[in-house]
Amino acid sequence: MKIMTPGPTMVSEEVRKARALPCTNPDLDMEFFKEYKTLCDEIAQLLHTTSNVYLLSGEGILGLEAAVASLCEKDDRILVISNGIFGRGFKDFVEIYGGKAIVYEADPKRGIDVSKLEAYLKEDHDFKFATVVHCDTPSGVLNPIQDICPLLKRYGIMSVVDSVSAMFAVEVFQDAWDIDILLGGSQKAMSVPPGLTIASVSDAAIQSMQKRSTPIASFYCNLLNFLDYDKKQSFPYTMPISDIYGLKASIDEIRHDNKRYERHQMIANACRKALCAYGLTMYLEDDYSPSLSVFEVPQGIQSDMILKTMIEDHRIMIAGCFDVLKDKVLRIGHMGYNANVNDVRMTLRALDETLRKLNFKGSCDMEAEFMKHIA
Ligand SMILES: *Cc1c(COP(=O)(O)O)cnc(C)c1O
């Protein structure tokens, strides 16, 4: 089966082999500390940052919760910037940790309009930090964090960025973009099985955590527990060594993949053009993430029938959606290992055949249309 969902993605053979390497005791083996530190430094380099990179044992959601748990104190006002389901979801974490979430709700069909956000901040900017999602995966919208985070910083507001489904599909410049906590997840554009969060934490964010008047109400989500792990040669809990070996193999691939970001962009553009030429409608009006394509379920056809036929006839899995977009859109993931012409091409051919079987009259050969836009 081909897994063409917007995470988890397919996993390369190198990553799978690395996960089968012999294990050491990660708490006692000094070699492992060195390898972990080197891996974190390589990730920092790819994110263009001097921040503190930590690998947390837990799927991407752990990073979102850890950032909020570590920064938020009772009654802190937190700005939740939302134009999608993950964006809005931060409100729950803020409230769990006693903060006051003020939700800034924006058009779900395009990226955040920075000038409107600026007008809002002129009136109210008394926030300890703001949360924003880089690519909100249910809709596939890509937010301009390169403009949002520096704007927040001008108002003295720290930023927490959920880049789980964009990191390494889109190049991120954490320091130049003034991002305080940048979060990634192993199962998205890194194409490692689910299990790890990448958290890159600025010194300013660490200082803010250290200045808290109340303790962080969690152990597992307390980012300060990772502070100076390399000098102390001690992790807060035993590291998932096979997951980390898998991540290391993936980061090696990413470091040597010179055309990575252009390829993601090219495949996303070609995929979108093919879907539209065929007669399908994209969910978004603008600001498409290069990591996935999201299109509306054609009228008169059940989303489940499309997904089921794709699997039964073609052994290809794409994704529907959830929450307010349940049964409304379909999603093709083309991030990380899935950002290769052959797999996307086969997926579009299968989708074309599936839709025709379900009596949708496509206006072109979707695969051929896709290939027209591949250099
Ligand atoms: C995948 C993802 C996460 C992690 O969530 P899961 O649903 O548990 O995989 C967090 N944020 C975004 C934007 C994601 O795409």
The ligand as an SDF file (V2000), in Angstrom:
LIG
                    3D

 15 15  0  0  0  0  0  0  0  0999 V2000
    0.0790   16.2560   12.3650 C   0  0  0  0  0  0  0  0  0  0  0  0
    0.0370   17.5390   13.0340 C   0  0  0  0  0  0  0  0  0  0  0  0
    0.1690   17.6460   14.4160 C   0  0  0  0  0  0  0  0  0  0  0  0
    0.2680   16.4110   15.2520 C   0  0  0  0  0  0  0  0  0  0  0  0
   -1.0220   15.9130   15.3570 O   0  0  0  0  0  0  0  0  0  0  0  0
   -1.5830   14.4650   15.1090 P   0  0  0  0  0  0  0  0  0  0  0  0
   -2.9830   14.7010   14.6550 O   0  0  0  0  0  0  0  0  0  0  0  0
   -1.5340   13.7650   16.3930 O   0  0  0  0  0  0  0  0  0  0  0  0
   -0.7360   13.7870   14.0770 O   0  0  0  0  0  0  0  0  0  0  0  0
    0.1550   18.8970   14.9730 C   0  0  0  0  0  0  0  0  0  0  0  0
    0.0250   20.0130   14.2190 N   0  0  0  0  0  0  0  0  0  0  0  0
   -0.1130   19.9520   12.8860 C   0  0  0  0  0  0  0  0  0  0  0  0
   -0.2520   21.2120   12.1070 C   0  0  0  0  0  0  0  0  0  0  0  0
   -0.0970   18.7170   12.2570 C   0  0  0  0  0  0  0  0  0  0  0  0
   -0.2250   18.6390   10.9210 O   0  0  0  0  0  0  0  0  0  0  0  0
  1  2  1  0
  2  3  1  0
  2 14  2  0
  3  4  1  0
  3 10  2  0
  4  5  1  0
  5  6  1  0
  6  7  2  0
  6  8  1  0
  6  9  1  0
 10 11  1  0
 11 12  2  0
 12 13  1  0
 12 14  1  0
 14 15  1  0
M  END
$$$$
